[in-house]
Amino acid sequence: MPQWVRVAATSDCPPGQCCEVVAGDRIIALCNVEGTFYALEGFCPHAGGSLGKGSLQGCVLTCPRHGLQLDVRTGGYEISRPEIHPTFPVKVEGDEVYLDVAPAAE
Ligand code: FES
């Protein structure tokens, strides 16, 4: 069952930018790629950098601490890390951005 949580207004995160938002007890990196929003777990797996404060170029988000890069569409890392960074479904209703923070079904 989805658990949609409002996290931002669309104007809070303009195209080409990412921002840090809170969804329940989670910190999330919300990224706007040419008007399409993507959401990822907000802490970098390398050393806990804040991905929401990273830089976005196209679909590639760069961690502000040491430069780890990942594809915001998939959570895949640009270097040879086998893991996938957690992502969350996003929907936009009017001018509001919502995330589904329900645990993934197993
Ligand atoms: S904390 Fe993100 S690359 Fe080191």
Boltz pocket constraint, residues with backbone or C-beta under 6 A from the ligand:
constraints:
  - pocket:
      binder: B
      contacts: [[A, 44], [A, 45], [A, 46], [A, 47], [A, 48], [A, 49], [A, 63], [A, 64], [A, 65], [A, 66], [A, 67], [A, 68]]
      max_distance: 6.0
